[in-house]
Amino acid sequence: MIPQTGPQFRMLILAVVLTLGLFVAVLSQAGNLALLFVLGLLMGMTLLYGAYGFSGAYRAVLKDRDMTGVVAQLVMLGLAIVLFAPILAQGTVFNHGVSGSFAPVSLSVAFGAFIFGIGMQFARGCASGTLYTAGAGNPRMALALVFFCAGAFWGSLDLGWWQTLPSMGVISLGHTWGWTSSTLVQLGVLGLIYLVLKRGGWKIRTASLWGLGLSWQTLIRGPWPLLFSAGLLAVFNWATLLITGHGWSITWAFSLWAAKAAVLLGWDPTGSSFWASGFANTALNRSLLTDETSVMNIGILLGAMVASALAGSHHKSTSTKANPFIAAILGGLLLGYGARLSYGCNIGAFFSGVASGSLHGWLWIVCALPGNGVGLFLRKVLKQAPIKTGI
C-alpha cells in the first residue's frame, strides 16, 4: 500500500512536487536533459529498491567472505560491456559522436582510487551510494555528500600537479585489440573472478540475488532482487551512452557544485588551471540545469526520495553521537579527492570505464579494493583505541 497519511505521505507529496517542478525546468532547457533527468529518477529508485551499493559489497567480500554483492556487479559489468561495444565500435549514434568513458592509466588514477577505497569504508558509501542514501533522508550520508563535494573541488585545484606524474596515457582495449576481442577478454576476466571467489570458499546469498520475485507491490515499494537492479543499472548506463555519447558519471557534478559555492563565497576561478578555461569554466558560468551530470544526480536524489517515501522508509531519526558524523566528514573528503584524481568514482571510472573498454577502469578497481581493506582496518583500529571513537 502507498502511504496515505503521516510523515511518509507528506514526504512523498513533497518529492513528487519537486520532481514535477524540476522536470518542467529541465525540459525548458533541452529535451535530452529532460530524458537524463527521468533516467536519473529511475536510477535513484533502482539503487534504493535494490539496496545496491559498492562499499557494502566490498566490505562483505573482504570481511565476511560473502561474494553476493560482487556477483551482482560482475553481472552488471558483463551486460554493460556487451551493450557498449557495438555503439563504441560504430562511433556515432542518433547523429552524434560516441566517446565512451576513458582516462589515462596513471599514478594519479592509482592513488586516487586507493584513497577513494579508504573513504568508501569511512563514509560507509560510494558515489552512487552516498547520493541515493542522502536522497532517502539519511543525515549522515547527506553530510558525507557535502564533504564529498568539498573533497572533489579540492582535488580539482591540485589535479594539475597530479597530472605531471608518470602516465601511460589513455588505453582503449577496443581500439587496441578490436571490439569483439576486447569484449570476449573482459567477459573472460569477469568469469575468472567469479570462479576464483567461488572456488576459494566465498559464499553467495542466493535469496538476495534472486529475491522472492516481482509483483506490482514490490515494483512500487520494493525490495527488488539484486540481479534485477544490476541489470537495470547496466541498461540505464547504456541509455546514458546513447543520449550523451559518454557513460554514466557522478562526481564531476560534485566538483562543479562546490566550485559554484566557492564562487559565491568570493573565490576567483581565474587562478586555477582547471577552472579558468575550457569545459570546466563554461560549466561554472552556466546554470546547473544545463549540466548533464548535475541533472542526472538531482534526478537520482529525487528518485531515491520518492522511492523511500513509497516504501515508508524515508529516514525518520538522527543519531546524536558525533563519531559517525566525523567518519562521514573524513570519508567524504577522501571520496571526493580520490574521485577527482582518478577521473571518476565507482561509477564514472570503474563501471563506465570497464564498460567502455578503458584500461583505467580496471586499474581503478585493482587499487580501490586494497583501499577498502585499509579503510576497514583503520576503522577497526580506531574502534579499539583507548578513546573509543566508535566510528
C-alpha positions, 0 to 999 in steps of 0.5 A: 500500500502507498502511504496515505497519511503521516510523515511518509505521505507528506514526504512523498507529496513533497518529492513528487512536487519537486520532481514535477517542478524540476522536470518542467525546468529541465525540459525548458532547457533541452529535451535530452536533459529532460530524458537524463533527468527521468533516467536519473529518477529511475536510477535513484529508485533502482539503487534504493529498491535494490539496496545496491551499493559498492562499499557494502559489497566490498566490505562483505567480500573482504570481511565476511567472505560473502561474494553476493554483492560482487556477483551482482556487479560482475553481472552488471559489468558483463551486460554493460560491456556487451551493450557498449561495444557495438555503439563504441565500435560504430562511433556515432549514434542518433547523429552524434559522436560516441566517446565512451568513458576513458582516462589515462592509466596513471599514478594519479588514477592509482592513488586516487582510487586507493584513497577513494577505497579508504573513504568508501569504508569511512563514509560507509558509501560510494558515489552512487551510494552516498547520493541515493542514501542522502536522497532517502533522508539519511543525515549522515550520508547527506553530510558525507555528500557535502564533504564529498563535494568539498573533497572533489573541488579540492582535488580539482585545484591540485589535479594539475600537479597530479597530472605531471606524474608518470602516465601511460596515457589513455588505453582503449582495449577496443581500439587496441585489440578490436571490439569483439576481442576486447569484449570476449577478454573482459567477459573472460576476466569477469568469469575468472573472478567469479570462479576464483571467489567461488572456488576459494570458499566465498559464499553467495546469498542466493535469496538476495540475488534472486529475491522472492520475485516481482509483483506490482507491490514490490515494483512500487515499494520494493525490495527488488532482487539484486540481479534485477537492479544490476541489470537495470543499472547496466541498461540505464548506463547504456541509455546514458551512452546513447543520449550523451555519447559518454557513460554514466558519471557522478562526481564531476557534478560534485566538483562543479557544485562546490566550485559554484559555492566557492564562487559565491563565497568570493573565490576567483576561478581565474587562478586555477588551471582547471577552472579558468578555461575550457569545459570546466569554466563554461560549466561554472558560468552556466546554470546547473540545469544545463549540466548533464551530470548535475541533472542526472544526480538531482534526478537520482536524489529525487528518485531515491526520495520518492522511492523511500517515501513509497516504501515508508522508509524515508529516514525518520531519526538522527543519531546524536553521537558525533563519531559517525558524523566525523567518519562521514566528514573524513570519508567524504573528503577522501571520496571526493579527492580520490574521485577527482584524481582518478577521473571518476568514482565507482561509477564514472571510472570503474563501471563506465570505464570497464564498460567502455573498454578503458584500461583505467577502469580496471586499474581503478578497481585493482587499487580501490579494493586494497583501499577498502581493506585499509579503510576497514582496518583503520576503522577497526583500529580506531574502534579499539583505541583507548578513546573509543571513537566508535566510528 
